[in-house]
Amino acid sequence: MINKSARSIDVGTGARSFLGLILGLRCGLIEKMQPSEALGVAAQVAVTLAGFAGIVVVFRPDSVHQWSALDRFRLSLLLMNSALPLGLAMFGMLMLSVEPAPAT
């Protein structure tokens, strides 16, 4: 149930449910994500992808030196697709924390 005067949602489990999310978006109850939060989420996804690459290496029966060139290329793509976004997200967070020089 939506109470527009109080700007709140009562959907049982709350705004974390799918219905609560849809109702929150429709009523304008969910605020915009801050840039630092978006960069933090991107960094977490990148670290998760790198962890998945590590799991792939561990559960592979052969060592990395015995893999075919295509498998090594796939692993390097997986690692690059996690390291580059992580580095860029960290750089973005660094830029958000730096105060600009005052105009003279």
N, C-alpha and C positions, 0 to 999 in steps of 0.2 A: 504494500500500500504506500502511496506517495502522499506526503503532506507538504503541499507547495508553500504554505505559509511558514512552516518551520524549516523548509528545505532539507528534509531528511527522508530516508528510505527505510521501510520496514519489510524486509524480504526473508525473514527467518534467519538464515545464516549470515546475513549482512552483505555488505558491498563486495565481498570477495567472491560471491557466487556470480555465475554468468548473468543471471537475471538482474542482479544488483548492478553489475557493470553496465549492462545495456540501459537500465533505468537511469543510472547516474550520468551516462553520456547524453541521454535524451533530455534530462532536466538541467544539464549544465552543472552538476554537483561535483564532478571530478575536475580538479584544477589541472593546468598544463604542467607537464614535467619540466623540471629545472634542467639546464644543460649539464650540471655536474651529476645529476642522477642518471641522465641518459648516457653520459660517458662512463659512469660506474657500471651500468648494466652492460655496455659494450665490452668493457674490460673483463667482466665476469664471464661473459659468453666466450671471449677469446681464451681465457684460462681454461674453461671447460673443454673447448676444442683441443687445446694442447694436451690436456689430461687424457682425452679420448685417443689422441695419437700415441701417447705413452702406453695405454692399455692395448692398442693394436700391436705395438712392438713386443710387449710382454707375452701376449698369448699367441704369437706367431711361432710355429715350431722351429723355424730356422733362424739363424742369427742374421742381422741386417746385412752383413757382408756377403751372405749367400743368396740374397734376394735378387730377382731379376731387375733390370734397369727400369722397367715400367713400375714395379712395386716401390722401388726407392724414390722414383719421381713422384708417385702418389703420396708417399710419406712426406717428402719435402714440401709438396703443395699443401698438405694438411698442416704442417708446422708453420709454413709461411703465412697461411691464411689465419693462423692464430697469433703469430708473433707480430705481424704488421698492424692489425687492428689494436692489439694490446699496447704497442708502442705509441700509436697515434692517439689512443684514448688517454694514455698517461700524459702525453705531450699536451693534449687539450686541457686536462685537469691542471697541469702546471700553468698554462696560459690563463686559465680562469682564476688562479690564485695570485697572479702577479698584478700589482696595482700599476696602472699606466702613469707615465710621468706627467706632472701637472703642466698645463699650457702656460707659457710665459707671456 
